[in-house]
Amino acid sequence: MQKSLHVAVLRFPGTNCEFDTQYAFEKLGHTTALIWHEEETLPQNIDLIVVPGGFSYGDYLRSGSIARFSPIMKAVIAYANNGGKVLGICNGFQILTEAGLLPGALKRNHNLHFISKHQNLSVINNNNAFFEPM
Amino acid sequence: MTAIINIFLKEGVLDPQGKATHHALDSLGFSGVDDVRIGKQIIIKLESEDKIEAEKEVHKMCDTLLANTVIEDYTIEIR
């Protein structure tokens, strides 16, 4: 059994996947801390930061463009620059590209289609780099 | 002073909104349309009466927040 991690889950106005994200990590035996975007520091002993999905700031201006300037993001960027791991899911991923933690930018879908399909998923492993303690 | 900022996708970046609108115009019978691009306009009223300072400030606003310079270009007009 791998070591139990302490995972910080960020929360911006408009984030809507923070509880699902907490649930998933806790189901695997890890502990989580929900971090409001106005906090300026992260808790001690964080092994992983997750930026969850949703519609932070209503996707105003560009998705993630306003969240990337939230007070907590300075600490997140410092954490990443010190070798810490940050997982961005969906809008969280958009926030990471706007923050410059990931390269590139997001374009609109071809044909502007909102794509809603059932997808089959396989859990390949839950013992990968994201689960290594800091 | 008032700053009028127009933000568009860079040339070469796919603009599906523009394309969709182009097709819609075609279907409506507007035959002479070569291209449609859709951007956004941001209007900022500034306290400053100094045109040069205002333009510098607005450039910084664009580079920092208002435009994503990876895929967007912008123009600024100060009145």
Backbone of each chain as ProteinMPNN parsed JSONL, in Angstrom:
{"seq_chain_A": "MQKSLHVAVLRFPGTNCEFDTQYAFEKLGHTTALIWHEEETLPQNIDLIVVPGGFSYGDYLRSGSIARFSPIMKAVIAYANNGGKVLGICNGFQILTEAGLLPGALKRNHNLHFISKHQNLSVINNNNAFFEPM", "coords_chain_A": {"N_chain_A": [[0.861, -1.194, 0.0], [0.679, 2.099, -0.956], [2.157, 5.163, 0.274], [0.105, 7.424, 2.151], [-1.032, 10.372, 0.734], [-0.993, 13.968, 1.137], [-3.192, 16.098, -0.229], [-3.662, 19.125, -1.892], [-6.522, 20.802, -2.854], [-7.625, 23.126, -5.033], [-9.857, 25.972, -5.063], [-11.86, 28.089, -6.854], [-13.994, 30.961, -7.481], [-16.698, 29.636, -9.126], [-15.521, 27.21, -9.665], [-16.364, 23.773, -9.935], [-15.808, 21.116, -9.51], [-14.505, 20.415, -7.248], [-15.291, 18.871, -5.042], [-15.797, 16.335, -6.08], [-13.204, 15.74, -6.84], [-11.869, 15.714, -4.385], [-13.205, 13.529, -3.261], [-12.382, 11.433, -4.949], [-9.592, 11.241, -4.434], [-9.645, 10.733, -1.69], [-10.962, 8.326, -1.587], [-8.966, 6.697, -2.455], [-7.448, 6.611, -0.255], [-6.028, 8.841, 0.498], [-5.413, 12.102, 2.04], [-7.145, 15.222, 1.943], [-7.077, 18.783, 1.358], [-9.116, 21.538, 1.105], [-8.608, 24.424, -0.649], [-9.206, 27.764, -0.562], [-9.289, 30.294, -3.07], [-8.408, 32.781, -2.244], [-6.565, 32.481, -0.258], [-3.174, 32.944, 0.77], [-1.103, 31.333, 1.313], [0.001, 27.935, 1.135], [-0.935, 24.886, 2.833], [1.349, 23.168, 5.091], [3.423, 20.388, 4.114], [2.264, 19.445, 1.728], [1.695, 17.123, -0.828], [0.842, 17.14, -3.378], [-0.729, 19.305, -5.674], [-3.99, 19.962, -6.774], [-5.744, 21.388, -9.413], [-8.983, 21.85, -9.893], [-11.81, 21.04, -12.086], [-14.346, 23.05, -13.806], [-15.938, 26.241, -14.023], [-14.273, 28.636, -13.647], [-14.62, 31.971, -12.618], [-16.656, 32.202, -14.443], [-15.635, 31.635, -16.942], [-14.974, 34.05, -18.0], [-13.572, 36.6, -20.132], [-11.145, 34.938, -20.952], [-11.061, 31.407, -20.605], [-9.93, 30.583, -17.451], [-8.269, 32.787, -17.334], [-8.563, 34.785, -15.466], [-8.577, 33.527, -12.999], [-5.947, 32.707, -12.867], [-4.594, 34.767, -11.72], [-5.353, 34.815, -9.121], [-4.862, 35.196, -5.551], [-3.797, 32.762, -4.375], [-2.33, 31.62, -6.393], [0.287, 32.528, -6.612], [1.645, 31.102, -4.669], [1.223, 28.548, -5.624], [2.633, 28.564, -8.029], [5.227, 29.003, -7.057], [5.517, 26.642, -5.611], [5.448, 24.748, -7.677], [7.719, 25.576, -9.094], [9.606, 24.836, -7.283], [9.788, 22.182, -7.645], [7.498, 20.818, -6.998], [4.473, 18.929, -7.634], [1.766, 19.603, -9.821], [-1.514, 19.107, -10.7], [-3.716, 19.762, -13.27], [-7.088, 19.791, -14.021], [-9.229, 19.846, -16.673], [-10.871, 22.858, -16.573], [-8.984, 23.531, -14.742], [-6.66, 22.769, -16.007], [-6.728, 24.633, -18.057], [-6.317, 26.935, -16.533], [-3.688, 26.473, -15.729], [-2.303, 26.713, -18.168], [-2.796, 29.388, -18.781], [-1.48, 30.522, -16.64], [1.065, 30.066, -17.313], [2.361, 27.86, -16.403], [2.09, 25.629, -17.843], [2.899, 25.078, -21.263], [1.735, 26.921, -24.187], [-1.607, 27.552, -25.51], [-5.198, 27.542, -25.386], [-7.387, 26.668, -28.008], [-10.487, 27.206, -29.773], [-12.879, 24.502, -30.295], [-12.828, 22.743, -33.42], [-15.312, 23.507, -35.808], [-16.861, 24.468, -33.783], [-18.242, 22.699, -32.195], [-19.841, 21.625, -29.276], [-18.82, 18.928, -27.537], [-20.344, 16.092, -26.543], [-20.158, 13.064, -25.364], [-20.459, 9.594, -24.554], [-17.692, 8.079, -23.011], [-15.409, 5.406, -22.837], [-13.439, 4.531, -20.093], [-10.274, 3.495, -18.822], [-8.671, 2.542, -15.84], [-5.377, 2.851, -15.681], [-3.181, 2.881, -13.991], [-2.852, 3.625, -10.506], [-0.602, 4.437, -9.338], [1.491, 6.284, -9.936], [3.692, 8.951, -11.026], [2.328, 11.185, -10.02], [1.479, 10.324, -7.612], [3.608, 10.147, -5.967], [5.092, 10.879, -2.858], [6.026, 14.178, -1.674]], "CA_chain_A": [[0.0, 0.0, 0.0], [1.525, 3.296, -1.076], [1.997, 6.151, 1.348], [-1.026, 8.329, 2.015], [-0.595, 11.717, 0.384], [-1.845, 15.096, 1.509], [-3.443, 16.744, -1.522], [-4.357, 20.416, -1.838], [-7.475, 20.969, -3.947], [-7.935, 24.557, -5.084], [-11.253, 26.33, -5.284], [-12.063, 29.467, -7.307], [-15.411, 31.188, -7.755], [-17.039, 28.964, -10.374], [-15.027, 25.82, -9.657], [-17.473, 22.907, -9.533], [-15.39, 19.718, -9.384], [-13.591, 20.258, -6.113], [-15.724, 17.802, -4.134], [-15.521, 15.083, -6.793], [-11.756, 15.536, -6.799], [-11.57, 15.274, -3.012], [-13.78, 12.183, -3.103], [-11.544, 10.463, -5.665], [-8.337, 11.035, -3.704], [-9.917, 10.137, -0.368], [-11.301, 6.932, -1.836], [-7.696, 5.989, -2.592], [-6.766, 6.589, 1.039], [-5.243, 10.052, 0.724], [-6.148, 13.181, 2.7], [-7.201, 16.407, 1.074], [-7.399, 20.076, 1.964], [-9.748, 22.425, 0.145], [-7.934, 25.707, -0.477], [-9.921, 28.87, -1.216], [-8.354, 31.015, -3.934], [-7.896, 34.01, -1.612], [-5.453, 32.141, 0.637], [-1.892, 33.319, 0.17], [-0.108, 30.283, 1.542], [-0.471, 26.555, 1.118], [-0.601, 24.18, 4.069], [2.61, 22.427, 5.073], [3.381, 18.946, 3.813], [1.42, 19.093, 0.587], [2.412, 16.262, -1.763], [0.314, 17.348, -4.732], [-1.799, 20.304, -5.799], [-4.887, 19.704, -7.903], [-6.619, 22.493, -9.813], [-10.089, 21.048, -10.418], [-12.578, 21.539, -13.222], [-15.463, 23.955, -13.538], [-16.009, 27.453, -14.847], [-13.784, 29.698, -12.776], [-14.97, 33.313, -13.101], [-17.594, 32.112, -15.556], [-14.905, 31.627, -18.225], [-14.938, 35.421, -18.537], [-12.372, 37.042, -20.864], [-10.726, 33.64, -21.494], [-11.121, 30.424, -19.523], [-8.761, 30.516, -16.578], [-7.394, 33.967, -17.436], [-8.672, 35.603, -14.259], [-8.176, 32.663, -11.887], [-4.49, 32.567, -12.784], [-4.071, 35.865, -10.906], [-5.847, 34.737, -7.742], [-3.767, 35.222, -4.564], [-3.164, 31.461, -4.101], [-1.535, 31.131, -7.514], [1.725, 32.797, -6.382], [2.167, 29.968, -3.9], [1.19, 27.37, -6.496], [3.748, 28.703, -8.974], [6.458, 28.778, -6.284], [5.525, 25.203, -5.302], [5.834, 24.057, -8.919], [9.111, 25.91, -9.401], [10.45, 24.099, -6.344], [9.729, 20.757, -7.963], [6.233, 20.207, -6.587], [3.613, 18.511, -8.741], [0.465, 20.255, -9.91], [-2.381, 18.466, -11.693], [-4.834, 20.611, -13.661], [-8.116, 19.008, -14.703], [-10.245, 20.615, -17.406], [-10.631, 24.291, -16.351], [-7.714, 23.582, -14.013], [-5.63, 22.724, -17.042], [-6.756, 25.945, -18.71], [-5.677, 27.875, -15.608], [-2.238, 26.24, -15.763], [-1.722, 27.287, -19.392], [-2.834, 30.856, -18.631], [-0.478, 30.903, -15.628], [2.396, 29.812, -17.861], [2.965, 26.646, -15.833], [2.124, 24.721, -18.981], [3.074, 25.906, -22.458], [0.658, 26.948, -25.168], [-2.892, 28.172, -25.193], [-6.29, 26.7, -25.871], [-8.196, 27.201, -29.098], [-11.85, 26.663, -29.804], [-13.035, 23.268, -31.076], [-13.242, 22.762, -34.827], [-16.768, 23.509, -36.006], [-17.533, 24.992, -32.584], [-19.133, 21.725, -31.577], [-19.688, 21.149, -27.917], [-18.804, 17.485, -27.739], [-20.854, 15.368, -25.377], [-20.239, 11.655, -25.76], [-19.987, 8.621, -23.567], [-16.339, 7.597, -23.285], [-14.965, 4.328, -21.952], [-12.163, 4.844, -19.456], [-9.606, 2.426, -18.059], [-7.664, 2.98, -14.875], [-4.151, 2.144, -16.06], [-2.563, 2.659, -12.692], [-2.949, 4.774, -9.611], [0.663, 4.42, -8.614], [2.394, 6.928, -10.888], [4.466, 10.08, -10.468], [1.478, 12.1, -9.263], [1.223, 9.767, -6.29], [4.817, 10.068, -5.153], [5.108, 11.937, -1.844], [7.057, 15.229, -1.83]], "C_chain_A": [[0.894, 1.24, 0.0], [1.226, 4.26, 0.078], [0.796, 7.045, 1.072], [-0.51, 9.744, 1.777], [-1.52, 12.752, 0.988], [-1.981, 15.986, 0.268], [-4.194, 18.055, -1.327], [-5.255, 20.533, -3.064], [-7.929, 22.431, -3.95], [-9.399, 24.808, -5.432], [-11.34, 27.803, -5.643], [-13.556, 29.715, -7.408], [-15.727, 30.557, -9.099], [-16.444, 27.581, -10.526], [-16.199, 24.929, -9.266], [-17.071, 21.443, -9.355], [-14.519, 19.458, -8.167], [-13.996, 19.082, -5.213], [-15.53, 16.425, -4.765], [-14.044, 14.723, -6.683], [-11.331, 15.06, -5.411], [-12.02, 13.834, -2.821], [-12.858, 11.145, -3.726], [-10.253, 10.193, -4.9], [-8.579, 10.357, -2.36], [-10.283, 8.67, -0.505], [-10.039, 6.085, -1.973], [-6.884, 6.014, -1.301], [-5.908, 7.807, 1.323], [-6.083, 11.071, 1.487], [-6.097, 14.41, 1.813], [-7.467, 17.65, 1.902], [-7.958, 20.957, 0.855], [-9.183, 23.827, 0.372], [-8.662, 26.789, -1.272], [-8.917, 29.775, -1.931], [-7.763, 32.28, -3.306], [-6.797, 33.744, -0.593], [-4.152, 32.534, -0.043], [-0.822, 32.274, 0.393], [-0.79, 28.925, 1.466], [-0.181, 25.914, 2.465], [0.771, 23.515, 3.945], [2.371, 21.02, 4.562], [2.394, 18.569, 2.718], [2.26, 18.251, -0.383], [2.012, 16.534, -3.21], [-0.728, 18.463, -4.672], [-2.675, 19.913, -6.984], [-5.724, 20.956, -8.159], [-7.806, 21.847, -10.519], [-10.824, 21.736, -11.57], [-13.708, 22.465, -12.811], [-15.442, 25.121, -14.496], [-15.547, 28.641, -14.02], [-14.059, 31.063, -13.418], [-15.82, 33.248, -14.362], [-16.929, 32.024, -16.922], [-14.825, 33.029, -18.835], [-13.581, 35.764, -19.116], [-11.789, 35.849, -21.614], [-10.753, 32.67, -20.322], [-9.821, 30.41, -18.734], [-7.929, 31.775, -16.517], [-7.435, 34.826, -16.178], [-8.225, 34.807, -13.039], [-6.66, 32.624, -11.741], [-3.848, 33.694, -11.963], [-4.601, 35.84, -9.48], [-4.671, 34.663, -6.772], [-3.054, 33.881, -4.395], [-2.182, 31.06, -5.196], [-0.042, 31.441, -7.37], [2.355, 31.605, -5.681], [2.211, 28.708, -4.76], [2.373, 27.393, -7.464], [5.077, 28.458, -8.26], [6.611, 27.292, -5.972], [5.99, 24.414, -6.522], [7.294, 24.333, -9.254], [10.086, 25.233, -8.454], [10.36, 22.6, -6.551], [8.456, 20.07, -7.537], [5.375, 19.869, -7.792], [2.247, 19.174, -8.66], [-0.322, 19.585, -11.026], [-3.539, 19.409, -11.994], [-5.82, 19.797, -14.451], [-9.094, 19.975, -15.354], [-9.989, 22.124, -17.241], [-9.326, 24.491, -15.576], [-6.539, 23.571, -14.973], [-5.571, 24.063, -17.789], [-6.058, 26.986, -17.843], [-4.159, 27.711, -15.654], [-1.595, 26.777, -17.04], [-1.722, 28.81, -19.303], [-1.758, 31.327, -17.661], [0.942, 30.699, -16.145], [3.075, 28.6, -17.263], [2.992, 25.535, -16.869], [2.212, 25.581, -20.23], [1.805, 25.937, -23.298], [-0.601, 27.612, -24.664], [-3.983, 27.307, -25.813], [-7.097, 27.4, -26.938], [-9.59, 26.618, -29.002], [-11.886, 25.37, -30.611], [-13.335, 23.586, -32.529], [-14.754, 22.732, -34.896], [-17.548, 23.95, -34.773], [-18.437, 23.98, -31.915], [-18.813, 21.531, -30.113], [-19.833, 19.641, -27.991], [-19.245, 16.805, -26.46], [-21.077, 13.929, -25.781], [-19.921, 10.803, -24.559], [-18.588, 8.177, -23.966], [-16.034, 6.469, -22.328], [-13.596, 4.69, -21.393], [-11.585, 3.595, -18.814], [-8.687, 3.074, -17.042], [-6.411, 2.172, -15.179], [-3.31, 1.871, -14.817], [-2.909, 3.837, -11.807], [-1.731, 4.79, -8.707], [1.719, 5.04, -9.525], [3.031, 8.151, -10.233], [3.611, 11.028, -9.647], [1.248, 11.623, -7.835], [2.487, 9.608, -5.456], [4.807, 11.193, -4.122], [6.218, 12.94, -2.136], [8.268, 14.896, -0.985]], "O_chain_A": [[1.758, 1.395, 0.863], [0.197, 4.174, 0.747], [0.502, 7.381, -0.075], [0.334, 10.247, 2.518], [-2.673, 12.467, 1.311], [-1.0, 16.55, -0.215], [-5.238, 18.09, -0.676], [-4.787, 20.377, -4.192], [-8.538, 22.907, -2.991], [-10.075, 23.961, -6.016], [-10.951, 28.667, -4.857], [-14.328, 28.755, -7.42], [-15.103, 30.895, -10.106], [-16.828, 26.844, -11.435], [-16.959, 25.278, -8.363], [-17.93, 20.608, -9.072], [-13.875, 18.415, -8.062], [-13.134, 18.381, -4.683], [-15.151, 15.469, -4.088], [-13.682, 13.567, -6.463], [-10.539, 14.128, -5.276], [-11.281, 13.016, -2.274], [-12.579, 10.108, -3.123], [-9.863, 9.037, -4.737], [-7.798, 9.501, -1.944], [-9.953, 7.86, 0.361], [-10.043, 4.898, -1.647], [-5.766, 5.5, -1.255], [-5.139, 7.813, 2.285], [-7.303, 10.937, 1.579], [-5.157, 14.617, 1.047], [-8.011, 17.578, 3.004], [-7.347, 21.103, -0.203], [-9.276, 24.356, 1.479], [-8.726, 26.734, -2.5], [-7.812, 29.99, -1.433], [-6.745, 32.792, -3.771], [-6.161, 34.682, -0.113], [-4.031, 32.47, -1.267], [0.232, 32.304, -0.241], [-1.991, 28.793, 1.703], [0.727, 26.351, 3.172], [1.286, 23.325, 2.844], [1.244, 20.526, 4.578], [1.766, 17.512, 2.77], [3.388, 18.615, -0.717], [2.743, 16.203, -4.144], [-1.511, 18.544, -3.726], [-2.174, 19.577, -8.057], [-6.332, 21.511, -7.243], [-7.657, 21.344, -11.633], [-10.497, 22.856, -11.965], [-13.99, 22.641, -11.625], [-14.987, 25.005, -15.635], [-16.33, 29.544, -13.725], [-13.774, 31.281, -14.596], [-15.728, 34.111, -15.235], [-17.56, 32.298, -17.942], [-14.63, 33.175, -20.041], [-12.555, 35.273, -18.644], [-11.941, 35.774, -22.833], [-10.499, 33.058, -19.181], [-8.741, 30.241, -19.3], [-6.979, 31.847, -15.737], [-6.466, 35.513, -15.857], [-7.57, 35.347, -12.148], [-6.142, 32.52, -10.629], [-2.69, 33.584, -11.558], [-4.324, 36.757, -8.706], [-3.612, 34.138, -7.113], [-1.829, 33.853, -4.281], [-1.291, 30.246, -4.955], [0.799, 30.73, -7.92], [3.442, 31.153, -6.04], [3.129, 27.897, -4.636], [3.027, 26.375, -7.688], [5.954, 27.781, -8.796], [7.711, 26.747, -6.061], [6.827, 23.518, -6.408], [8.023, 23.425, -9.654], [11.262, 25.072, -8.781], [10.816, 21.829, -5.706], [8.332, 18.855, -7.695], [5.537, 20.463, -8.858], [1.652, 19.292, -7.588], [0.145, 19.504, -12.162], [-4.264, 19.814, -11.085], [-5.452, 19.171, -15.446], [-9.706, 20.809, -14.686], [-8.974, 22.619, -17.732], [-8.649, 25.505, -15.742], [-5.55, 24.276, -14.774], [-4.489, 24.557, -18.108], [-5.302, 27.818, -18.345], [-3.426, 28.699, -15.622], [-0.458, 27.247, -17.002], [-0.753, 29.454, -19.705], [-1.188, 32.403, -17.837], [1.908, 31.107, -15.5], [4.235, 28.325, -17.57], [3.806, 24.615, -16.79], [1.669, 26.686, -20.265], [0.919, 25.096, -23.146], [-0.658, 28.152, -23.559], [-3.714, 26.453, -26.658], [-7.45, 28.571, -26.803], [-9.842, 25.67, -28.258], [-11.053, 25.151, -31.491], [-14.01, 24.569, -32.836], [-15.403, 22.017, -34.134], [-18.77, 23.815, -34.733], [-19.317, 24.359, -31.142], [-17.661, 21.301, -29.744], [-20.853, 19.132, -28.456], [-18.598, 16.93, -25.421], [-22.055, 13.604, -26.454], [-19.202, 11.227, -23.654], [-18.331, 7.926, -25.143], [-16.356, 6.55, -21.143], [-12.703, 5.104, -22.132], [-12.322, 2.74, -18.323], [-8.0, 4.048, -17.351], [-6.378, 0.96, -14.964], [-2.798, 0.769, -14.624], [-3.223, 4.922, -12.298], [-1.798, 5.099, -7.518], [2.721, 4.402, -9.848], [2.914, 8.35, -9.024], [4.096, 11.618, -8.681], [0.873, 12.403, -6.959], [2.458, 9.016, -4.377], [4.543, 12.344, -4.47], [7.222, 12.604, -2.763], [9.241, 15.651, -0.977]]}, "seq_chain_B": "MTAIINIFLKEGVLDPQGKATHHALDSLGFSGVDDVRIGKQIIIKLESEDKIEAEKEVHKMCDTLLANTVIEDYTIEIR", "coords_chain_B": {"N_chain_B": [[-9.087, 59.884, -20.601], [-9.857, 57.552, -23.188], [-9.461, 54.179, -23.861], [-9.511, 52.098, -26.641], [-9.605, 48.84, -27.323], [-8.882, 46.317, -29.557], [-9.114, 42.9, -29.955], [-7.905, 40.113, -31.545], [-7.732, 36.77, -32.886], [-4.537, 35.53, -33.778], [-3.238, 35.728, -37.135], [-3.607, 32.798, -38.992], [-4.276, 31.238, -36.847], [-6.816, 29.003, -36.193], [-10.132, 30.06, -36.634], [-12.964, 29.188, -35.649], [-15.421, 30.334, -34.974], [-15.557, 32.528, -36.65], [-15.541, 31.202, -39.094], [-17.936, 29.724, -38.943], [-19.765, 31.776, -38.873], [-19.273, 32.945, -41.314], [-20.184, 30.892, -43.019], [-22.865, 30.985, -42.353], [-23.575, 33.53, -43.291], [-23.156, 33.107, -46.007], [-25.169, 31.18, -46.483], [-27.344, 32.809, -46.123], [-27.373, 34.184, -48.398], [-25.545, 36.215, -48.889], [-23.246, 36.982, -51.091], [-20.685, 37.992, -51.561], [-18.655, 37.488, -49.661], [-15.469, 37.091, -48.434], [-13.989, 36.419, -46.183], [-14.395, 35.942, -42.67], [-13.687, 37.212, -39.521], [-13.765, 36.944, -36.014], [-13.524, 38.935, -33.198], [-12.743, 40.535, -30.062], [-13.82, 43.5, -28.378], [-12.55, 45.793, -26.109], [-13.289, 48.368, -23.936], [-11.771, 50.888, -22.188], [-12.029, 53.268, -19.72], [-9.885, 55.74, -18.717], [-8.35, 57.502, -15.996], [-6.157, 59.11, -16.443], [-4.831, 61.928, -18.254], [-2.807, 61.893, -19.933], [-1.672, 60.972, -22.915], [0.458, 59.354, -23.813], [1.369, 58.029, -21.518], [-0.974, 56.69, -20.868], [-1.258, 54.968, -23.049], [0.972, 53.345, -22.702], [0.356, 52.097, -20.254], [-1.954, 50.708, -20.977], [-0.975, 48.954, -22.887], [0.514, 47.307, -21.203], [-1.564, 46.22, -19.711], [-2.817, 44.73, -21.69], [-0.819, 42.883, -22.437], [-0.516, 41.529, -20.071], [-3.045, 40.645, -19.113], [-5.425, 41.146, -20.705], [-5.188, 40.184, -23.328], [-4.289, 37.014, -24.723], [-1.245, 36.523, -25.579], [-0.083, 34.412, -26.827], [-1.791, 33.367, -28.705], [-3.275, 35.519, -29.57], [-3.59, 38.752, -31.118], [-3.43, 42.326, -30.632], [-4.859, 45.635, -30.974], [-4.47, 49.055, -30.084], [-6.313, 51.96, -29.475], [-6.19, 55.261, -28.498], [-8.259, 57.72, -27.181]], "CA_chain_B": [[-8.771, 59.239, -21.885], [-10.53, 56.268, -23.391], [-8.687, 53.246, -24.676], [-10.329, 51.112, -27.359], [-8.697, 47.719, -27.601], [-9.459, 45.244, -30.371], [-8.33, 41.677, -29.774], [-8.254, 39.094, -32.543], [-6.82, 35.634, -32.998], [-3.442, 35.77, -34.723], [-3.386, 35.129, -38.465], [-3.122, 31.419, -38.997], [-4.945, 30.46, -35.798], [-8.158, 28.651, -36.637], [-11.209, 30.84, -36.03], [-14.199, 28.475, -35.995], [-16.561, 31.244, -34.869], [-15.544, 33.297, -37.892], [-15.938, 30.3, -40.181], [-19.351, 29.4, -38.793], [-20.5, 32.978, -39.243], [-19.094, 33.041, -42.763], [-21.117, 29.942, -43.645], [-24.225, 31.488, -42.133], [-23.767, 34.638, -44.229], [-23.297, 32.467, -47.325], [-26.514, 30.585, -46.587], [-28.337, 33.875, -46.189], [-27.336, 34.763, -49.734], [-24.545, 37.276, -49.056], [-22.313, 36.226, -51.924], [-19.333, 38.537, -51.738], [-17.864, 37.43, -48.418], [-14.238, 36.308, -48.565], [-13.487, 35.916, -44.903], [-14.971, 36.562, -41.472], [-12.955, 36.937, -38.27], [-14.475, 37.501, -34.871], [-12.642, 39.229, -32.073], [-13.492, 41.208, -29.008], [-13.404, 44.883, -28.156], [-12.6, 46.185, -24.701], [-13.189, 49.826, -23.824], [-11.348, 51.23, -20.831], [-11.952, 54.705, -19.445], [-8.761, 55.966, -17.815], [-8.309, 58.828, -15.366], [-5.016, 59.873, -16.964], [-5.021, 62.784, -19.429], [-1.533, 61.809, -20.654], [-1.894, 59.95, -23.946], [1.604, 58.428, -23.886], [1.315, 57.176, -20.314], [-2.163, 55.836, -20.987], [-0.995, 53.892, -24.015], [1.926, 52.403, -22.066], [-0.391, 51.327, -19.249], [-2.892, 49.796, -21.642], [-0.141, 47.884, -23.454], [0.83, 46.366, -20.109], [-2.805, 45.504, -19.397], [-3.058, 43.757, -22.757], [0.181, 41.818, -22.374], [-0.644, 40.783, -18.817], [-4.336, 40.01, -18.854], [-6.552, 41.28, -21.635], [-4.973, 39.316, -24.487], [-3.344, 35.905, -24.573], [-0.377, 36.839, -26.713], [0.316, 33.185, -27.528], [-2.666, 33.165, -29.871], [-4.037, 36.716, -29.915], [-2.968, 40.058, -31.367], [-4.34, 43.4, -30.243], [-4.538, 47.017, -31.351], [-4.955, 50.015, -29.083], [-6.553, 53.338, -29.908], [-6.454, 56.115, -27.33], [-8.938, 58.967, -27.537]], "C_chain_B": [[-9.535, 57.927, -21.974], [-9.663, 55.399, -24.284], [-9.645, 52.256, -25.32], [-9.385, 50.024, -27.835], [-9.444, 46.691, -28.432], [-8.539, 44.034, -30.303], [-8.821, 40.635, -30.765], [-7.296, 37.92, -32.432], [-5.741, 35.985, -34.013], [-3.791, 35.139, -36.067], [-2.863, 33.706, -38.394], [-3.701, 30.585, -37.878], [-6.379, 30.232, -36.256], [-9.222, 29.457, -35.884], [-12.554, 30.209, -36.395], [-15.44, 29.363, -35.886], [-16.696, 32.035, -36.162], [-16.045, 32.444, -39.047], [-17.424, 30.004, -40.128], [-20.2, 30.584, -39.233], [-20.43, 33.211, -40.746], [-20.091, 32.121, -43.474], [-22.552, 30.424, -43.513], [-24.53, 32.63, -43.09], [-23.971, 34.103, -45.646], [-24.714, 31.912, -47.492], [-27.599, 31.631, -46.676], [-28.308, 34.606, -47.527], [-26.373, 35.931, -49.899], [-23.357, 36.675, -49.778], [-20.889, 36.745, -51.9], [-18.411, 38.423, -50.546], [-16.654, 36.526, -48.596], [-13.806, 35.686, -47.25], [-14.208, 36.637, -43.769], [-14.095, 36.206, -40.281], [-13.708, 37.615, -37.147], [-13.508, 37.708, -33.723], [-13.448, 39.838, -30.954], [-12.943, 42.62, -28.846], [-13.577, 45.213, -26.683], [-12.401, 47.693, -24.642], [-12.864, 50.171, -22.377], [-11.283, 52.743, -20.687], [-10.87, 54.91, -18.388], [-8.821, 57.374, -17.24], [-7.276, 59.718, -16.042], [-5.402, 60.711, -18.179], [-3.779, 62.735, -20.313], [-1.613, 60.649, -21.63], [-0.772, 58.906, -23.962], [1.606, 57.463, -22.703], [0.173, 56.172, -20.421], [-1.885, 54.664, -21.914], [-0.042, 52.859, -23.439], [1.2, 51.488, -21.085], [-1.268, 50.274, -19.922], [-2.143, 48.657, -22.341], [0.15, 46.833, -22.404], [-0.399, 45.553, -19.738], [-3.051, 44.415, -20.426], [-2.099, 42.574, -22.636], [-0.007, 40.937, -21.145], [-1.941, 39.999, -18.74], [-5.279, 39.99, -20.056], [-6.413, 40.393, -22.871], [-4.068, 38.158, -24.086], [-2.425, 35.967, -25.782], [0.211, 35.597, -27.385], [-0.518, 33.057, -28.805], [-3.45, 34.406, -30.29], [-3.139, 37.918, -30.193], [-3.948, 41.131, -30.915], [-3.897, 44.722, -30.842], [-5.133, 47.928, -30.287], [-5.171, 51.36, -29.748], [-6.877, 54.147, -28.669], [-7.122, 57.399, -27.805], [-8.988, 59.901, -26.338]], "O_chain_B": [[-9.818, 57.283, -20.965], [-9.192, 55.838, -25.333], [-10.481, 51.652, -24.648], [-8.487, 50.263, -28.643], [-10.524, 46.244, -28.046], [-7.339, 44.134, -30.56], [-10.009, 40.318, -30.813], [-6.178, 38.067, -31.94], [-6.014, 36.667, -35.001], [-4.532, 34.159, -36.138], [-1.811, 33.444, -37.811], [-3.639, 29.357, -37.929], [-7.068, 31.169, -36.659], [-9.21, 29.526, -34.655], [-13.209, 30.646, -37.341], [-16.406, 29.168, -36.623], [-17.791, 32.195, -36.7], [-16.854, 32.883, -39.864], [-18.1, 30.03, -41.156], [-21.23, 30.413, -39.886], [-21.409, 33.623, -41.368], [-20.759, 32.536, -44.421], [-23.353, 30.29, -44.438], [-25.627, 32.695, -43.644], [-24.834, 34.574, -46.385], [-25.37, 32.143, -48.508], [-28.663, 31.378, -47.242], [-29.098, 35.518, -47.77], [-26.377, 36.581, -50.944], [-22.555, 35.955, -49.184], [-19.963, 35.99, -52.197], [-17.463, 39.2, -50.432], [-16.796, 35.336, -48.876], [-13.317, 34.557, -47.216], [-14.583, 37.802, -43.9], [-13.795, 35.034, -40.055], [-14.225, 38.721, -37.306], [-12.776, 36.802, -33.325], [-14.668, 39.688, -30.89], [-11.778, 42.898, -29.134], [-14.621, 44.942, -26.09], [-11.459, 48.228, -25.227], [-13.591, 49.794, -21.457], [-10.574, 53.419, -21.433], [-10.929, 54.331, -17.304], [-9.275, 58.312, -17.895], [-7.482, 60.922, -16.197], [-6.186, 60.28, -19.024], [-3.698, 63.442, -21.318], [-1.622, 59.485, -21.227], [-1.033, 57.712, -24.11], [1.813, 56.26, -22.857], [0.321, 54.989, -20.115], [-2.227, 53.521, -21.614], [-0.21, 51.657, -23.647], [1.398, 50.273, -21.081], [-1.321, 49.119, -19.501], [-2.626, 47.525, -22.379], [0.051, 45.633, -22.66], [-0.305, 44.353, -19.481], [-3.447, 43.303, -20.078], [-2.508, 41.416, -22.722], [0.302, 39.745, -21.172], [-1.946, 38.831, -18.351], [-5.859, 38.955, -20.386], [-7.411, 39.907, -23.402], [-3.198, 38.299, -23.227], [-2.782, 35.52, -26.872], [0.916, 35.706, -28.388], [-0.001, 32.681, -29.857], [-4.208, 34.358, -31.259], [-2.079, 38.078, -29.589], [-5.151, 40.883, -30.824], [-2.727, 44.914, -31.174], [-6.155, 47.618, -29.676], [-4.317, 51.841, -30.494], [-7.741, 53.765, -27.88], [-6.628, 58.078, -28.705], [-9.521, 61.006, -26.437]]}, "name": "protein", "num_of_chains": 2, "seq": "MQKSLHVAVLRFPGTNCEFDTQYAFEKLGHTTALIWHEEETLPQNIDLIVVPGGFSYGDYLRSGSIARFSPIMKAVIAYANNGGKVLGICNGFQILTEAGLLPGALKRNHNLHFISKHQNLSVINNNNAFFEPMMTAIINIFLKEGVLDPQGKATHHALDSLGFSGVDDVRIGKQIIIKLESEDKIEAEKEVHKMCDTLLANTVIEDYTIEIR"}
